[in-house]
Amino acid sequence: MDTTLPNLLRRECDLTKSEFEYMGLRISSVFVVFIASLLGVMLPLVASRVKRINLPACVYFFARYFGSGVIISTAFVHLLFEANENLSSPCLPDAFRDFPYAYGIALVGIFGTFLIELVTKFKIAEKARKAGVKAPVHTHGPNALATNGGSVELCESKPRNPDQVSMNRVNPADLEITSAAESTSSGPKDVSASDKQVVNQSAALTTSLDTTSVADHKLVVQISNICLLEFGIVFHSIFVGLTVAVSGAEFKTLYPVIVFHQMFEGLGLGARLDSTPWSPQNEWVAWLFAIMFSITTPLGIAIGLGIRSSFELNSPRALITNGVFDAISAGILIYTSLVELMGAEFLHSDEFEHASLKTVLGAYSWMALGAILMALIGAWA
């Protein structure tokens, strides 16, 4: 019996402790990757909020759909591929090669994400019914909280017509004052006219409250989606950092690739955070998510550098841990990217409902370009 191949594989599995080469570059990668991640994720957020940075709308359009392509490619080319590589490694017991565990775990991630969105939508609809408000329809787009007809934008950061919006806001105290004044100054013949005015104002108030409730419910749905996206991206970033820190001779190639990887991925996440209609009370969440993304990969690198002498990259524990978490993250991002970033955004969004074919194909082209570039990066990562 030829034992050469098993012995070679076993020797490869035993060579798990990386040599301390390029330590200066490895230490610098903590700061360089942090800066690259921070620049990528913060650019859309800062540019849209600082008046001096007057970027044209096409820049945000590019960032949004190019970033979506990056996220889609990350799910398949980076996470799912690496999960399968880890969970089918010859360094693991033979049982791991009898079943495609990476794809099975990713499937669990997909159905788990779908279950979370399903329950969230049901709870929101149930709360809306109890409040006497019509359950919102799940819509997408930069003004993703538009009404079904698309004629009234409920959750824009800045209303298109402030005067019209203010006309729809009725103070309940004003209703009482108006009603009392008219009841004392009007004669019996004017009672019906006064009543009609009060009823009309009450209807306006009810409509305003209802539309606000619908907007709140839709905002919860959109925030839950961005939370899932954040979780899927940040979750695997720690392991990206660990891989960079403990990699061997391939570190010199991996270093610049990870820098571009983090910048592009940050751009995609930042564009999504920027397009979410945060209220003034919860806008801090967008900045928190951006900071979390910026520090997770550098944190993983720092942890990896600290445990390099004892961390075994090809040990069963490391392979299974990395593989499982990569597969879960892949499932989350696959669902989010295909259902939210592609299907719902292009086929069911308010933005493209009346857009020209040129605009739609432009968004598609930027998304495809982002996916292609990220896939090419995956060839070296």
C-alpha positions as CSV (number, residue, x, y, z in Angstrom):
1,M,0.0,0.0,0.0
2,D,1.3,3.4,-1.0
3,T,1.5,5.7,2.0
4,T,3.3,8.6,0.3
5,L,0.2,10.8,-0.3
6,P,-1.3,10.4,3.2
7,N,2.1,11.1,4.7
8,L,2.5,14.3,2.5
9,L,-1.0,15.4,3.6
10,R,-0.3,14.7,7.2
11,R,3.0,16.7,6.9
12,E,1.1,19.6,5.4
13,C,-1.4,19.5,8.3
14,D,1.4,19.5,10.8
15,L,3.0,22.6,9.3
16,T,0.4,24.9,10.9
17,K,2.4,27.3,12.9
18,S,3.4,30.2,10.7
19,E,6.9,31.6,10.7
20,F,7.6,35.1,12.0
21,E,8.3,36.6,8.6
22,Y,7.4,40.2,7.6
23,M,6.5,41.1,11.1
24,G,6.9,44.8,10.4
25,L,4.4,44.5,7.5
26,R,2.1,42.4,9.6
27,I,2.0,45.0,12.3
28,S,1.5,47.8,9.8
29,S,-1.5,45.9,8.3
30,V,-3.5,46.5,11.5
31,F,-3.4,50.2,10.8
32,V,-3.5,50.2,7.0
33,V,-6.5,47.8,6.9
34,F,-8.3,50.0,9.5
35,I,-7.7,53.1,7.4
36,A,-8.9,51.4,4.2
37,S,-12.0,50.0,5.9
38,L,-12.8,53.4,7.5
39,L,-12.4,55.3,4.3
40,G,-14.6,52.9,2.3
41,V,-17.5,52.7,4.8
42,M,-17.4,56.4,5.8
43,L,-17.2,58.0,2.4
44,P,-20.9,57.6,1.6
45,L,-22.0,58.6,5.1
46,V,-19.8,61.7,5.4
47,A,-20.2,62.9,1.8
48,S,-24.0,63.0,2.1
49,R,-23.9,64.9,5.4
50,V,-21.1,67.5,4.9
51,K,-22.3,70.3,2.7
52,R,-18.8,71.2,1.5
53,I,-18.5,67.7,-0.1
54,N,-21.0,68.4,-2.9
55,L,-20.8,65.1,-4.8
56,P,-23.1,64.6,-7.8
57,A,-26.0,62.1,-7.5
58,C,-24.3,59.7,-9.9
59,V,-21.5,59.1,-7.4
60,Y,-23.9,57.8,-4.8
61,F,-25.7,55.8,-7.5
62,F,-22.3,54.2,-8.4
63,A,-21.4,53.6,-4.8
64,R,-24.7,51.9,-4.0
65,Y,-24.9,49.5,-6.9
66,F,-21.1,48.8,-7.2
67,G,-21.1,48.1,-3.5
68,S,-24.0,45.7,-3.9
69,G,-22.1,43.8,-6.5
70,V,-19.1,43.6,-4.1
71,I,-21.3,42.1,-1.4
72,I,-22.9,39.5,-3.8
73,S,-19.4,38.4,-5.0
74,T,-18.1,38.3,-1.4
75,A,-20.9,35.8,-0.5
76,F,-20.1,33.4,-3.2
77,V,-16.5,33.8,-4.2
78,H,-15.0,34.5,-0.8
79,L,-17.1,33.1,2.0
80,L,-18.8,30.0,0.5
81,F,-15.7,28.9,-1.4
82,E,-13.5,29.3,1.7
83,A,-16.0,27.6,3.9
84,N,-16.0,24.6,1.6
85,E,-12.2,24.6,1.4
86,N,-12.0,24.5,5.2
87,L,-14.7,22.0,5.8
88,S,-13.4,19.6,3.1
89,S,-9.8,19.9,4.1
90,P,-7.8,16.6,4.2
91,C,-6.7,17.6,7.6
92,L,-10.2,16.8,8.9
93,P,-11.6,13.3,9.5
94,D,-13.0,11.5,6.5
95,A,-16.6,12.1,7.6
96,F,-16.2,15.7,6.6
97,R,-15.6,14.7,3.0
98,D,-18.7,12.5,2.9
99,F,-21.1,15.4,2.9
100,P,-20.9,19.1,1.6
101,Y,-21.2,20.6,5.1
102,A,-20.3,24.1,3.9
103,Y,-23.3,24.2,1.5
104,G,-25.6,22.6,4.1
105,I,-24.6,25.2,6.8
106,A,-25.0,28.0,4.2
107,L,-28.5,26.7,3.5
108,V,-29.3,26.9,7.2
109,G,-28.1,30.5,7.2
110,I,-30.4,31.3,4.2
111,F,-33.5,29.8,5.9
112,G,-32.5,31.3,9.2
113,T,-32.3,34.7,7.7
114,F,-35.6,34.2,5.9
115,L,-37.2,33.1,9.1
116,I,-36.0,36.3,10.9
117,E,-37.4,38.5,8.2
118,L,-40.7,36.5,8.1
119,V,-41.2,36.8,11.8
120,T,-40.3,40.5,11.8
121,K,-42.7,41.2,9.0
122,F,-45.5,39.3,10.8
123,K,-44.9,41.0,14.1
124,I,-45.0,44.4,12.4
125,A,-48.2,43.5,10.6
126,E,-49.7,42.3,13.8
127,K,-48.8,45.5,15.6
128,A,-50.2,47.5,12.7
129,R,-53.5,45.7,12.9
130,K,-53.8,46.3,16.6
131,A,-53.1,50.0,16.0
132,G,-55.7,50.1,13.3
133,V,-53.1,50.9,10.6
134,K,-52.9,49.1,7.3
135,A,-49.9,46.8,7.2
136,P,-47.1,48.2,5.1
137,V,-45.9,46.7,1.8
138,H,-42.2,45.8,1.7
139,T,-40.7,48.3,-0.7
140,H,-37.2,49.3,-1.7
141,G,-35.2,52.1,-3.2
142,P,-33.5,55.2,-1.9
143,N,-36.8,56.4,-0.7
144,A,-37.9,52.9,0.2
145,L,-40.6,54.0,2.5
146,A,-42.9,55.4,-0.2
147,T,-46.5,54.7,-0.2
148,N,-47.9,52.0,-2.5
149,G,-48.7,54.5,-5.3
150,G,-45.3,56.1,-5.0
151,S,-46.9,59.6,-4.9
152,V,-46.1,60.4,-1.3
153,E,-42.7,59.9,0.2
154,L,-43.0,59.2,3.9
155,C,-39.5,58.8,5.1
156,E,-37.3,61.1,3.1
157,S,-34.5,62.7,5.1
158,K,-35.7,66.1,3.6
159,P,-39.2,66.4,2.4
160,R,-39.5,67.6,-1.2
161,N,-42.2,70.1,-0.3
162,P,-42.0,71.2,3.3
163,D,-45.0,73.4,3.1
164,Q,-47.2,70.6,1.9
165,V,-45.9,68.3,4.6
166,S,-46.6,70.9,7.3
167,M,-50.1,71.3,6.0
168,N,-50.7,67.7,6.7
169,R,-49.5,68.0,10.3
170,V,-52.4,69.0,12.6
171,N,-52.0,69.8,16.2
172,P,-54.7,68.1,18.3
173,A,-54.8,71.2,20.6
174,D,-55.6,73.3,17.5
175,L,-58.6,71.2,16.9
176,E,-60.0,71.8,20.3
177,I,-59.4,75.6,20.1
178,T,-60.9,75.8,16.7
179,S,-63.9,73.8,17.7
180,A,-64.5,75.8,20.9
181,A,-64.1,79.2,19.1
182,E,-66.5,78.3,16.3
183,S,-69.0,76.8,18.7
184,T,-69.2,80.1,20.7
185,S,-69.0,82.5,17.7
186,S,-71.3,80.7,15.3
187,G,-75.0,80.7,15.3
188,P,-77.2,77.7,15.0
189,K,-77.1,78.0,11.2
190,D,-73.3,77.6,11.2
191,V,-73.1,74.5,13.4
192,S,-73.0,72.1,10.5
193,A,-70.3,74.0,8.7
194,S,-68.2,74.1,11.9
195,D,-68.7,70.4,12.4
196,K,-67.6,69.7,8.9
197,Q,-64.4,71.7,9.4
198,V,-63.6,69.8,12.6
199,V,-64.3,66.5,11.0
200,N,-62.0,67.4,8.1
201,Q,-59.3,68.4,10.5
202,S,-59.7,65.3,12.5
203,A,-59.5,63.2,9.3
204,A,-56.3,65.0,8.4
205,L,-54.8,64.3,11.9
206,T,-55.8,60.6,11.6
207,T,-54.3,60.3,8.2
208,S,-51.1,62.0,9.4
209,L,-50.8,59.6,12.4
210,D,-51.6,56.6,10.2
211,T,-48.9,57.4,7.6
212,T,-46.4,58.0,10.4
213,S,-47.2,54.6,11.8
214,V,-46.8,53.0,8.4
215,A,-43.5,54.7,8.0
216,D,-42.3,53.5,11.4
217,H,-43.2,49.9,10.6
218,K,-41.5,50.0,7.2
219,L,-38.4,51.6,8.8
220,V,-38.2,48.7,11.2
221,V,-38.2,46.2,8.3
222,Q,-35.5,48.1,6.5
223,I,-33.4,48.5,9.6
224,S,-33.7,44.7,10.3
225,N,-32.4,44.0,6.8
226,I,-29.4,46.3,7.3
227,C,-28.7,44.6,10.6
228,L,-28.6,41.2,8.9
229,L,-26.3,42.6,6.3
230,E,-24.0,44.1,8.9
231,F,-24.0,40.9,10.9
232,G,-23.0,38.8,7.9
233,I,-20.2,41.2,6.9
234,V,-18.8,41.9,10.3
235,F,-19.1,38.2,11.4
236,H,-16.5,37.0,8.8
237,S,-14.2,40.0,9.1
238,I,-12.7,38.7,12.3
239,F,-11.6,35.5,10.5
240,V,-10.3,37.5,7.6
241,G,-8.0,39.3,10.0
242,L,-6.9,36.1,11.6
243,T,-6.1,34.6,8.2
244,V,-4.0,37.6,7.3
245,A,-2.1,37.5,10.6
246,V,-1.2,33.8,10.6
247,S,-0.6,33.4,6.8
248,G,2.8,32.2,5.7
249,A,4.8,33.3,2.6
250,E,1.6,34.3,0.8
251,F,1.2,37.2,3.2
252,K,2.9,39.7,0.8
253,T,0.3,38.9,-1.9
254,L,-2.6,38.7,0.6
255,Y,-1.8,42.1,2.2
256,P,-2.7,44.4,-0.7
257,V,-5.6,42.2,-1.7
258,I,-7.2,42.5,1.7
259,V,-6.8,46.2,1.7
260,F,-8.8,46.6,-1.5
261,H,-11.2,43.9,-0.3
262,Q,-12.0,45.9,2.8
263,M,-12.2,49.2,1.0
264,F,-14.7,47.9,-1.6
265,E,-16.7,46.0,0.9
266,G,-16.8,49.1,3.2
267,L,-18.0,51.1,0.2
268,G,-20.9,48.7,-0.3
269,L,-21.9,48.7,3.3
270,G,-21.5,52.4,3.7
271,A,-23.8,53.0,0.7
272,R,-26.4,50.8,2.2
273,L,-26.2,52.5,5.6
274,D,-26.4,55.9,3.9
275,S,-29.5,54.9,1.9
276,T,-31.4,53.7,5.0
277,P,-33.7,56.5,6.2
278,W,-32.5,56.8,9.8
279,S,-34.5,59.1,12.1
280,P,-32.5,61.7,14.1
281,Q,-33.0,59.4,17.2
282,N,-31.4,56.3,15.7
283,E,-29.0,57.8,13.2
284,W,-26.1,56.9,15.6
285,V,-26.7,53.2,14.7
286,A,-25.4,53.9,11.2
287,W,-22.1,55.3,12.6
288,L,-21.8,52.5,15.1
289,F,-22.2,49.9,12.3
290,A,-19.5,51.8,10.3
291,I,-17.1,51.8,13.2
292,M,-17.8,48.1,13.9
293,F,-16.9,47.2,10.3
294,S,-13.8,49.3,10.4
295,I,-12.3,47.7,13.5
296,T,-13.3,44.0,13.2
297,T,-10.7,43.0,10.6
298,P,-7.8,45.0,12.3
299,L,-8.9,43.4,15.5
300,G,-8.7,40.0,14.0
301,I,-5.2,40.8,12.7
302,A,-4.1,41.9,16.2
303,I,-5.6,38.8,17.8
304,G,-3.9,36.6,15.2
305,L,-0.5,38.3,15.8
306,G,-0.9,37.8,19.5
307,I,-1.6,34.0,19.2
308,R,0.7,33.2,16.3
309,S,3.0,31.1,18.3
310,S,0.1,28.8,19.4
311,F,-2.5,29.1,16.7
312,E,-2.6,26.2,14.3
313,L,-4.1,27.3,11.0
314,N,-4.7,23.8,9.7
315,S,-5.8,22.2,13.0
316,P,-9.3,20.6,13.0
317,R,-10.6,23.1,15.5
318,A,-9.5,26.1,13.4
319,L,-10.7,24.6,10.2
320,I,-14.1,23.8,11.6
321,T,-14.5,27.1,13.3
322,N,-13.6,29.2,10.3
323,G,-15.6,27.0,7.9
324,V,-18.8,27.1,10.0
325,F,-18.7,30.8,10.5
326,D,-17.8,31.5,6.9
327,A,-20.7,29.3,5.8
328,I,-23.2,31.0,8.1
329,S,-22.0,34.4,6.9
330,A,-22.3,33.2,3.3
331,G,-25.9,32.1,3.8
332,I,-26.8,35.4,5.3
333,L,-25.2,37.4,2.6
334,I,-26.5,35.2,-0.2
335,Y,-30.1,35.7,1.0
336,T,-29.7,39.4,1.6
337,S,-27.9,40.0,-1.7
338,L,-30.2,38.0,-4.0
339,V,-33.5,38.8,-2.3
340,E,-32.9,42.4,-1.1
341,L,-30.1,43.8,-3.2
342,M,-31.0,42.2,-6.5
343,G,-34.6,40.9,-6.6
344,A,-36.5,43.5,-4.5
345,E,-34.3,46.4,-5.5
346,F,-34.5,46.0,-9.2
347,L,-37.9,44.3,-9.6
348,H,-40.0,45.8,-6.8
349,S,-38.5,49.1,-5.9
350,D,-40.0,52.5,-6.1
351,E,-36.8,53.9,-7.6
352,F,-37.0,51.9,-10.8
353,E,-40.8,51.8,-11.2
354,H,-40.8,54.8,-13.6
355,A,-37.1,54.8,-14.5
356,S,-35.8,54.5,-18.0
357,L,-34.2,51.3,-19.3
358,K,-30.9,53.1,-19.5
359,T,-31.0,53.9,-15.8
360,V,-31.9,50.3,-14.8
361,L,-29.1,48.9,-17.1
362,G,-26.7,51.4,-15.7
363,A,-27.4,50.2,-12.1
364,Y,-27.1,46.6,-13.4
365,S,-23.7,47.3,-15.0
366,W,-22.3,48.9,-11.9
367,M,-23.4,46.0,-9.8
368,A,-21.9,43.5,-12.3
369,L,-18.6,45.5,-12.3
370,G,-18.5,45.3,-8.5
371,A,-19.1,41.6,-8.5
372,I,-16.4,41.0,-11.2
373,L,-13.7,43.1,-9.5
374,M,-14.4,41.4,-6.2
375,A,-14.3,38.0,-7.9
376,L,-10.9,38.9,-9.4
377,I,-9.7,39.9,-6.0
378,G,-10.8,36.5,-4.8
379,A,-8.4,34.8,-7.2
380,W,-5.5,36.2,-5.1
381,A,-7.1,36.3,-1.6
